[in-house]
Amino acid sequence: MKLRVLLVCLVALGLSASVAIAAPPPGKGKPASPGNSATAGKPLPTGPTCKPKVTVVLKGTLTSVVGNTLNVTVTHGNRWARAYVTAGTATVNVTDDTKVRGHGAQDADDLTAPSRVLVQARVCKAELLDGPLPVLTAVRVVAHPATA
């Protein structure tokens, strides 16, 4: 009986020791040397490939269109647009990938001031929380004629 208990304890000790000594698979676990960063494979919090990104939704009046830049007087917005609503204005860049819709508009050149606009833009969450407000690049712009 004592021999069985001793044998079971030795097997349990052997299994726990092998799990503790086993190395993690390549690319996982702590860095191998002091020169390697612990965030080596993770996306950066700022820049073009940042994560996480949030959608900023602005509602307001289009004041001017200069090239591929829209100047918007912001009156409403979602949670991430609070700082733009407080500032009162926003500068929004429009690219070829931006979807522009509303009263016959197909691109930024078709928009006229003063129009009511809804602008959706994707921006890094860290850029909204730290420092000055980033210039937004629109994903979608929906325009409607100004109310009389």
MARBADREN-861661 format. One record per residue: residue number from 1; chain; x, y, z of N, C-alpha, C in turn. Coordinates in Angstrom, 3 decimals. Layout:
+-----+------+----------+----------+----------+----------+----------+----------+----------+----------+----------+
| pos | unit |       nx |       ny |       nz |      cax |      cay |      caz |       cx |       cy |       cz |
+-----+------+----------+----------+----------+----------+----------+----------+----------+----------+----------+
| NUM |    A |        X |        Y |        Z |        X |        Y |        Z |        X |        Y |        Z |
...
+-----+------+----------+----------+----------+----------+----------+----------+----------+----------+----------+
//
This chain:
+-----+------+----------+----------+----------+----------+----------+----------+----------+----------+----------+
| pos | unit |       nx |       ny |       nz |      cax |      cay |      caz |       cx |       cy |       cz |
+-----+------+----------+----------+----------+----------+----------+----------+----------+----------+----------+
|   1 |    A |    0.813 |   -1.174 |    0.000 |    0.000 |    0.000 |    0.000 |    0.870 |    1.257 |    0.000 |
|   2 |    A |    1.893 |    1.254 |    0.853 |    2.792 |    2.401 |    0.895 |    3.560 |    2.525 |   -0.414 |
|   3 |    A |    3.824 |    1.414 |   -1.049 |    4.547 |    1.439 |   -2.310 |    3.685 |    2.091 |   -3.399 |
|   4 |    A |    2.375 |    1.834 |   -3.415 |    1.487 |    2.441 |   -4.407 |    1.387 |    3.954 |   -4.215 |
|   5 |    A |    1.277 |    4.404 |   -3.001 |    1.206 |    5.844 |   -2.709 |    2.498 |    6.514 |   -3.139 |
|   6 |    A |    3.625 |    5.885 |   -2.842 |    4.921 |    6.428 |   -3.232 |    5.026 |    6.494 |   -4.753 |
|   7 |    A |    4.576 |    5.474 |   -5.442 |    4.635 |    5.429 |   -6.894 |    3.738 |    6.503 |   -7.510 |
|   8 |    A |    2.538 |    6.714 |   -7.006 |    1.624 |    7.745 |   -7.499 |    2.220 |    9.137 |   -7.276 |
|   9 |    A |    2.849 |    9.363 |   -6.136 |    3.480 |   10.655 |   -5.844 |    4.631 |   10.927 |   -6.801 |
|  10 |    A |    5.435 |    9.929 |   -7.116 |    6.556 |   10.090 |   -8.037 |    6.063 |   10.407 |   -9.454 |
|  11 |    A |    5.010 |    9.754 |   -9.889 |    4.454 |   10.035 |  -11.221 |    3.915 |   11.463 |  -11.271 |
|  12 |    A |    3.183 |   11.890 |  -10.256 |    2.639 |   13.250 |  -10.218 |    3.762 |   14.276 |  -10.198 |
|  13 |    A |    4.813 |   14.018 |   -9.443 |    5.967 |   14.914 |   -9.389 |    6.660 |   14.983 |  -10.736 |
|  14 |    A |    6.793 |   13.860 |  -11.415 |    7.434 |   13.828 |  -12.732 |    6.649 |   14.604 |  -13.772 |
|  15 |    A |    5.324 |   14.487 |  -13.773 |    4.503 |   15.216 |  -14.725 |    4.539 |   16.721 |  -14.468 |
|  16 |    A |    4.458 |   17.125 |  -13.221 |    4.480 |   18.557 |  -12.918 |    5.832 |   19.161 |  -13.251 |
|  17 |    A |    6.915 |   18.421 |  -13.057 |    8.243 |   18.931 |  -13.381 |    8.403 |   19.067 |  -14.892 |
|  18 |    A |    7.884 |   18.132 |  -15.666 |    8.031 |   18.222 |  -17.115 |    7.243 |   19.394 |  -17.681 |
|  19 |    A |    6.076 |   19.697 |  -17.114 |    5.280 |   20.831 |  -17.566 |    5.982 |   22.140 |  -17.209 |
|  20 |    A |    6.602 |   22.201 |  -16.053 |    7.274 |   23.422 |  -15.611 |    8.536 |   23.694 |  -16.419 |
|  21 |    A |    9.203 |   22.670 |  -16.889 |   10.464 |   22.843 |  -17.619 |   10.222 |   23.048 |  -19.108 |
|  22 |    A |    9.095 |   22.647 |  -19.639 |    8.829 |   22.723 |  -21.074 |    8.897 |   24.175 |  -21.551 |
|  23 |    A |    9.511 |   24.386 |  -22.698 |    9.657 |   25.714 |  -23.275 |    8.390 |   26.066 |  -24.062 |
|  24 |    A |    8.010 |   27.360 |  -24.099 |    6.855 |   27.761 |  -24.901 |    7.184 |   27.644 |  -26.390 |
|  25 |    A |    6.192 |   27.572 |  -27.242 |    6.449 |   27.502 |  -28.676 |    7.106 |   28.790 |  -29.164 |
|  26 |    A |    7.789 |   28.749 |  -30.308 |    8.454 |   29.958 |  -30.820 |    7.466 |   31.101 |  -31.009 |
|  27 |    A |    7.869 |   32.294 |  -30.607 |    7.028 |   33.473 |  -30.724 |    6.102 |   33.693 |  -29.548 |
|  28 |    A |    6.062 |   32.783 |  -28.607 |    5.199 |   32.912 |  -27.436 |    6.062 |   33.007 |  -26.185 |
|  29 |    A |    5.495 |   33.524 |  -25.133 |    6.216 |   33.599 |  -23.870 |    7.070 |   34.852 |  -23.765 |
|  30 |    A |    7.979 |   34.852 |  -22.808 |    8.843 |   36.001 |  -22.570 |    9.902 |   36.099 |  -23.656 |
|  31 |    A |   10.442 |   37.305 |  -23.906 |   11.490 |   37.449 |  -24.903 |   12.728 |   36.644 |  -24.514 |
|  32 |    A |   13.443 |   36.155 |  -25.532 |   14.608 |   35.303 |  -25.296 |   15.792 |   36.098 |  -24.760 |
|  33 |    A |   15.927 |   37.346 |  -25.176 |   17.072 |   38.137 |  -24.734 |   16.609 |   39.529 |  -24.341 |
|  34 |    A |   17.472 |   40.282 |  -23.621 |   17.073 |   41.626 |  -23.205 |   16.838 |   42.570 |  -24.376 |
|  35 |    A |   17.388 |   42.285 |  -25.567 |   17.227 |   43.161 |  -26.721 |   15.865 |   43.044 |  -27.371 |
|  36 |    A |   15.159 |   41.944 |  -27.144 |   13.845 |   41.757 |  -27.750 |   12.785 |   42.469 |  -26.927 |
|  37 |    A |   11.823 |   43.015 |  -27.625 |   10.726 |   43.710 |  -26.959 |    9.620 |   42.729 |  -26.613 |
|  38 |    A |    8.928 |   42.989 |  -25.532 |    7.813 |   42.128 |  -25.134 |    6.602 |   42.355 |  -26.030 |
|  39 |    A |    6.570 |   43.488 |  -26.771 |    5.447 |   43.803 |  -27.654 |    5.838 |   43.619 |  -29.110 |
|  40 |    A |    6.740 |   42.700 |  -29.411 |    7.299 |   42.560 |  -30.750 |    6.256 |   42.269 |  -31.812 |
|  41 |    A |    5.274 |   41.445 |  -31.591 |    4.319 |   41.094 |  -32.623 |    2.988 |   41.801 |  -32.503 |
|  42 |    A |    2.835 |   42.704 |  -31.562 |    1.547 |   43.341 |  -31.304 |    1.395 |   44.601 |  -32.146 |
|  43 |    A |    0.147 |   44.959 |  -32.547 |   -0.064 |   46.190 |  -33.301 |    0.183 |   47.414 |  -32.419 |
|  44 |    A |    0.633 |   48.474 |  -33.054 |    0.912 |   49.720 |  -32.335 |   -0.388 |   50.446 |  -32.003 |
|  45 |    A |   -0.416 |   51.242 |  -30.923 |   -1.637 |   51.966 |  -30.577 |   -1.875 |   53.201 |  -31.439 |
|  46 |    A |   -0.876 |   53.642 |  -32.218 |   -1.047 |   54.783 |  -33.112 |   -0.463 |   54.441 |  -34.469 |
|  47 |    A |   -0.790 |   55.249 |  -35.465 |   -0.270 |   55.016 |  -36.799 |   -1.299 |   54.337 |  -37.691 |
|  48 |    A |   -0.909 |   54.036 |  -38.933 |   -1.877 |   53.489 |  -39.884 |   -2.366 |   52.080 |  -39.553 |
|  49 |    A |   -1.575 |   51.290 |  -38.830 |   -1.989 |   49.924 |  -38.504 |   -2.378 |   49.783 |  -37.038 |
|  50 |    A |   -2.835 |   50.851 |  -36.443 |   -3.122 |   50.844 |  -35.010 |   -4.333 |   49.984 |  -34.678 |
|  51 |    A |   -4.374 |   49.546 |  -33.463 |   -5.520 |   48.817 |  -32.928 |   -5.669 |   49.245 |  -31.488 |
|  52 |    A |   -6.786 |   49.481 |  -30.964 |   -8.098 |   49.420 |  -31.590 |   -8.448 |   50.729 |  -32.280 |
|  53 |    A |   -9.264 |   50.630 |  -33.316 |   -9.799 |   51.800 |  -34.000 |  -11.257 |   51.967 |  -33.595 |
|  54 |    A |  -11.702 |   53.219 |  -33.574 |  -13.093 |   53.521 |  -33.248 |  -13.685 |   54.353 |  -34.380 |
|  55 |    A |  -14.999 |   54.334 |  -34.493 |  -15.693 |   55.116 |  -35.512 |  -16.184 |   56.416 |  -34.892 |
|  56 |    A |  -15.784 |   57.522 |  -35.498 |  -16.229 |   58.852 |  -35.073 |  -17.346 |   59.266 |  -36.023 |
|  57 |    A |  -18.512 |   59.589 |  -35.474 |  -19.659 |   60.017 |  -36.278 |  -19.939 |   61.480 |  -35.961 |
|  58 |    A |  -19.833 |   62.334 |  -36.981 |  -20.075 |   63.769 |  -36.829 |  -21.326 |   64.154 |  -37.603 |
|  59 |    A |  -22.151 |   65.006 |  -37.018 |  -23.305 |   65.571 |  -37.702 |  -23.179 |   67.077 |  -37.626 |
|  60 |    A |  -23.438 |   67.732 |  -38.741 |  -23.341 |   69.176 |  -38.740 |  -23.589 |   69.766 |  -40.106 |
|  61 |    A |  -23.015 |   70.945 |  -40.319 |  -23.204 |   71.690 |  -41.556 |  -21.869 |   71.830 |  -42.274 |
|  62 |    A |  -21.882 |   71.545 |  -43.553 |  -20.683 |   71.707 |  -44.374 |  -20.470 |   73.188 |  -44.626 |
|  63 |    A |  -19.314 |   73.717 |  -44.228 |  -19.051 |   75.144 |  -44.419 |  -18.266 |   75.413 |  -45.688 |
|  64 |    A |  -17.333 |   74.517 |  -46.054 |  -16.581 |   74.716 |  -47.285 |  -15.941 |   73.408 |  -47.734 |
|  65 |    A |  -15.675 |   73.350 |  -49.046 |  -14.975 |   72.221 |  -49.641 |  -13.760 |   72.788 |  -50.352 |
|  66 |    A |  -12.579 |   72.393 |  -49.909 |  -11.334 |   72.855 |  -50.520 |  -10.562 |   71.622 |  -50.964 |
|  67 |    A |  -10.583 |   71.348 |  -52.275 |   -9.898 |   70.157 |  -52.785 |  -10.533 |   68.901 |  -52.216 |
|  68 |    A |   -9.742 |   68.139 |  -51.494 |  -10.228 |   66.914 |  -50.853 |  -10.416 |   67.095 |  -49.361 |
|  69 |    A |  -10.656 |   68.317 |  -48.921 |  -10.830 |   68.618 |  -47.504 |  -12.187 |   69.265 |  -47.280 |
|  70 |    A |  -12.909 |   68.737 |  -46.312 |  -14.196 |   69.301 |  -45.937 |  -14.060 |   70.006 |  -44.598 |
|  71 |    A |  -14.616 |   71.177 |  -44.493 |  -14.689 |   71.889 |  -43.219 |  -16.130 |   71.811 |  -42.744 |
|  72 |    A |  -16.318 |   71.261 |  -41.553 |  -17.650 |   70.982 |  -41.036 |  -17.835 |   71.697 |  -39.701 |
|  73 |    A |  -18.981 |   72.384 |  -39.561 |  -19.378 |   72.908 |  -38.260 |  -20.138 |   71.785 |  -37.565 |
|  74 |    A |  -19.583 |   71.265 |  -36.492 |  -20.118 |   70.073 |  -35.832 |  -21.140 |   70.484 |  -34.779 |
|  75 |    A |  -22.338 |   69.871 |  -34.868 |  -23.382 |   70.146 |  -33.882 |  -23.686 |   68.934 |  -33.014 |
|  76 |    A |  -23.545 |   67.735 |  -33.566 |  -23.823 |   66.505 |  -32.826 |  -22.774 |   65.462 |  -33.186 |
|  77 |    A |  -22.711 |   64.423 |  -32.353 |  -21.794 |   63.328 |  -32.652 |  -21.958 |   62.210 |  -31.651 |
|  78 |    A |  -21.278 |   61.110 |  -31.926 |  -21.332 |   59.984 |  -30.995 |  -20.331 |   60.210 |  -29.864 |
|  79 |    A |  -20.125 |   59.210 |  -29.057 |  -19.242 |   59.319 |  -27.885 |  -17.828 |   59.755 |  -28.268 |
|  80 |    A |  -17.325 |   59.215 |  -29.355 |  -15.945 |   59.511 |  -29.751 |  -15.815 |   60.877 |  -30.406 |
|  81 |    A |  -16.923 |   61.530 |  -30.717 |  -16.894 |   62.840 |  -31.362 |  -17.092 |   63.982 |  -30.380 |
|  82 |    A |  -17.140 |   63.688 |  -29.099 |  -17.410 |   64.735 |  -28.100 |  -16.443 |   65.907 |  -28.194 |
|  83 |    A |  -15.171 |   65.619 |  -28.384 |  -14.182 |   66.706 |  -28.445 |  -14.401 |   67.577 |  -29.676 |
|  84 |    A |  -14.838 |   66.985 |  -30.797 |  -15.111 |   67.760 |  -31.999 |  -16.362 |   68.616 |  -31.819 |
|  85 |    A |  -17.363 |   68.099 |  -31.102 |  -18.570 |   68.880 |  -30.825 |  -18.216 |   70.064 |  -29.936 |
|  86 |    A |  -17.358 |   69.837 |  -28.951 |  -16.928 |   70.919 |  -28.061 |  -16.142 |   71.973 |  -28.837 |
|  87 |    A |  -15.261 |   71.527 |  -29.744 |  -14.474 |   72.468 |  -30.547 |  -15.357 |   73.227 |  -31.525 |
|  88 |    A |  -16.432 |   72.602 |  -32.009 |  -17.355 |   73.282 |  -32.901 |  -17.061 |   73.080 |  -34.377 |
|  89 |    A |  -15.825 |   72.774 |  -34.734 |  -15.475 |   72.563 |  -36.137 |  -14.581 |   71.332 |  -36.265 |
|  90 |    A |  -14.560 |   70.793 |  -37.466 |  -13.688 |   69.660 |  -37.754 |  -13.240 |   69.752 |  -39.198 |
|  91 |    A |  -12.009 |   69.322 |  -39.440 |  -11.461 |   69.217 |  -40.781 |  -11.414 |   67.741 |  -41.133 |
|  92 |    A |  -12.040 |   67.401 |  -42.256 |  -12.157 |   66.000 |  -42.654 |  -11.553 |   65.835 |  -44.037 |
|  93 |    A |  -10.613 |   64.903 |  -44.174 |  -10.036 |   64.585 |  -45.468 |  -10.893 |   63.547 |  -46.166 |
|  94 |    A |  -10.993 |   63.651 |  -47.492 |  -11.755 |   62.714 |  -48.300 |  -10.789 |   62.054 |  -49.280 |
|  95 |    A |  -10.825 |   60.721 |  -49.361 |   -9.966 |   59.984 |  -50.284 |  -10.820 |   59.389 |  -51.406 |
|  96 |    A |  -10.161 |   58.679 |  -52.311 |  -10.892 |   58.012 |  -53.387 |  -11.758 |   56.877 |  -52.866 |
|  97 |    A |  -11.403 |   56.311 |  -51.711 |  -12.169 |   55.212 |  -51.129 |  -13.371 |   55.679 |  -50.324 |
|  98 |    A |  -13.498 |   56.972 |  -50.103 |  -14.600 |   57.513 |  -49.316 |  -15.903 |   57.422 |  -50.108 |
|  99 |    A |  -16.943 |   56.909 |  -49.465 |  -18.256 |   56.836 |  -50.091 |  -18.988 |   58.140 |  -49.819 |
| 100 |    A |  -19.303 |   58.867 |  -50.884 |  -20.013 |   60.142 |  -50.764 |  -21.396 |   59.956 |  -51.369 |
| 101 |    A |  -22.436 |   60.253 |  -50.602 |  -23.808 |   60.073 |  -51.045 |  -24.653 |   61.281 |  -50.649 |
| 102 |    A |  -25.766 |   61.435 |  -51.322 |  -26.715 |   62.473 |  -50.951 |  -26.973 |   63.460 |  -52.059 |
| 103 |    A |  -28.202 |   63.747 |  -52.337 |  -28.750 |   64.614 |  -53.383 |  -27.865 |   64.670 |  -54.633 |
| 104 |    A |  -27.564 |   63.478 |  -55.169 |  -26.839 |   63.365 |  -56.434 |  -25.325 |   63.398 |  -56.314 |
| 105 |    A |  -24.787 |   63.515 |  -55.117 |  -23.334 |   63.604 |  -54.954 |  -22.695 |   62.223 |  -55.119 |
| 106 |    A |  -21.611 |   62.167 |  -55.854 |  -20.855 |   60.927 |  -56.026 |  -19.426 |   61.049 |  -55.512 |
| 107 |    A |  -18.907 |   62.258 |  -55.407 |  -17.584 |   62.480 |  -54.816 |  -17.569 |   63.842 |  -54.140 |
| 108 |    A |  -16.451 |   64.196 |  -53.540 |  -16.365 |   65.416 |  -52.726 |  -16.594 |   66.678 |  -53.539 |
| 109 |    A |  -16.279 |   66.644 |  -54.849 |  -16.466 |   67.836 |  -55.681 |  -17.944 |   68.168 |  -55.873 |
| 110 |    A |  -18.821 |   67.183 |  -55.715 |  -20.259 |   67.392 |  -55.902 |  -20.933 |   68.026 |  -54.689 |
| 111 |    A |  -20.246 |   68.081 |  -53.562 |  -20.841 |   68.638 |  -52.346 |  -20.823 |   70.156 |  -52.398 |
| 112 |    A |  -21.887 |   70.763 |  -51.884 |  -21.970 |   72.221 |  -51.850 |  -22.303 |   72.679 |  -50.440 |
| 113 |    A |  -21.786 |   73.832 |  -50.091 |  -22.079 |   74.417 |  -48.782 |  -23.260 |   75.351 |  -48.949 |
| 114 |    A |  -24.132 |   75.524 |  -48.035 |  -24.269 |   74.812 |  -46.774 |  -25.171 |   73.592 |  -46.942 |
| 115 |    A |  -24.663 |   72.453 |  -46.669 |  -25.426 |   71.207 |  -46.693 |  -25.334 |   70.568 |  -45.323 |
| 116 |    A |  -26.382 |   69.836 |  -44.958 |  -26.311 |   69.052 |  -43.731 |  -25.530 |   67.787 |  -44.050 |
| 117 |    A |  -24.565 |   67.432 |  -43.210 |  -23.734 |   66.263 |  -43.488 |  -23.658 |   65.356 |  -42.271 |
| 118 |    A |  -23.451 |   64.089 |  -42.571 |  -23.123 |   63.089 |  -41.573 |  -21.809 |   62.475 |  -42.051 |
| 119 |    A |  -20.786 |   62.533 |  -41.222 |  -19.457 |   62.040 |  -41.579 |  -19.102 |   60.894 |  -40.654 |
| 120 |    A |  -18.678 |   59.776 |  -41.238 |  -18.180 |   58.645 |  -40.467 |  -16.701 |   58.485 |  -40.790 |
| 121 |    A |  -15.872 |   58.405 |  -39.757 |  -14.431 |   58.265 |  -39.937 |  -13.892 |   57.262 |  -38.930 |
| 122 |    A |  -12.840 |   56.543 |  -39.298 |  -12.184 |   55.599 |  -38.400 |  -10.871 |   56.242 |  -37.940 |
| 123 |    A |  -10.622 |   56.173 |  -36.639 |   -9.415 |   56.772 |  -36.079 |   -8.952 |   55.921 |  -34.898 |
| 124 |    A |   -7.664 |   55.994 |  -34.605 |   -7.103 |   55.236 |  -33.486 |   -7.654 |   55.775 |  -32.171 |
| 125 |    A |   -8.040 |   54.875 |  -31.318 |   -8.589 |   55.256 |  -30.024 |   -7.559 |   56.031 |  -29.202 |
| 126 |    A |   -6.296 |   55.623 |  -29.249 |   -5.248 |   56.286 |  -28.477 |   -5.034 |   57.719 |  -28.940 |
| 127 |    A |   -5.202 |   57.984 |  -30.239 |   -5.014 |   59.345 |  -30.747 |   -6.123 |   60.273 |  -30.260 |
| 128 |    A |   -7.322 |   59.745 |  -30.053 |   -8.415 |   60.569 |  -29.536 |   -8.223 |   60.909 |  -28.068 |
| 129 |    A |   -7.633 |   59.985 |  -27.320 |   -7.500 |   60.165 |  -25.882 |   -6.300 |   61.021 |  -25.500 |
| 130 |    A |   -5.252 |   61.009 |  -26.313 |   -4.014 |   61.714 |  -25.974 |   -3.735 |   62.821 |  -26.981 |
| 131 |    A |   -3.378 |   63.989 |  -26.481 |   -2.894 |   65.065 |  -27.330 |   -3.981 |   65.767 |  -28.106 |
| 132 |    A |   -3.554 |   66.502 |  -29.168 |   -4.514 |   67.275 |  -29.955 |   -5.418 |   66.365 |  -30.793 |
| 133 |    A |   -6.524 |   66.916 |  -31.237 |   -7.469 |   66.143 |  -32.036 |   -6.856 |   65.799 |  -33.394 |
| 134 |    A |   -6.942 |   64.551 |  -33.812 |   -6.401 |   64.195 |  -35.121 |   -7.319 |   64.672 |  -36.242 |
| 135 |    A |   -6.729 |   64.914 |  -37.412 |   -7.514 |   65.223 |  -38.590 |   -8.135 |   63.919 |  -39.058 |
| 136 |    A |   -9.418 |   63.939 |  -39.319 |  -10.144 |   62.728 |  -39.663 |  -10.075 |   62.451 |  -41.156 |
| 137 |    A |  -10.036 |   61.173 |  -41.515 |  -10.170 |   60.738 |  -42.905 |  -11.500 |   60.008 |  -43.008 |
| 138 |    A |  -12.399 |   60.531 |  -43.816 |  -13.757 |   60.023 |  -43.879 |  -13.823 |   58.675 |  -44.569 |
| 139 |    A |  -14.675 |   57.812 |  -44.036 |  -15.007 |   56.546 |  -44.665 |  -16.296 |   56.736 |  -45.464 |
| 140 |    A |  -17.229 |   57.514 |  -44.915 |  -18.503 |   57.778 |  -45.565 |  -18.946 |   59.197 |  -45.252 |
| 141 |    A |  -19.509 |   59.853 |  -46.277 |  -20.090 |   61.193 |  -46.107 |  -21.486 |   61.149 |  -46.725 |
| 142 |    A |  -22.492 |   61.509 |  -45.951 |  -23.864 |   61.578 |  -46.443 |  -24.295 |   63.034 |  -46.325 |
| 143 |    A |  -24.708 |   63.615 |  -47.455 |  -25.082 |   65.031 |  -47.476 |  -26.542 |   65.172 |  -47.855 |
| 144 |    A |  -27.194 |   66.196 |  -47.292 |  -28.585 |   66.518 |  -47.605 |  -28.671 |   68.042 |  -47.792 |
| 145 |    A |  -29.614 |   68.505 |  -48.605 |  -29.750 |   69.949 |  -48.794 |  -30.081 |   70.650 |  -47.479 |
| 146 |    A |  -29.627 |   71.870 |  -47.364 |  -29.900 |   72.641 |  -46.149 |  -31.384 |   72.911 |  -46.044 |
| 147 |    A |  -31.886 |   72.889 |  -44.813 |  -33.304 |   73.165 |  -44.592 |  -33.536 |   74.660 |  -44.672 |
| 148 |    A |  -34.715 |   75.044 |  -45.154 |  -35.020 |   76.461 |  -45.324 |  -35.447 |   77.111 |  -44.046 |
+-----+------+----------+----------+----------+----------+----------+----------+----------+----------+----------+
//
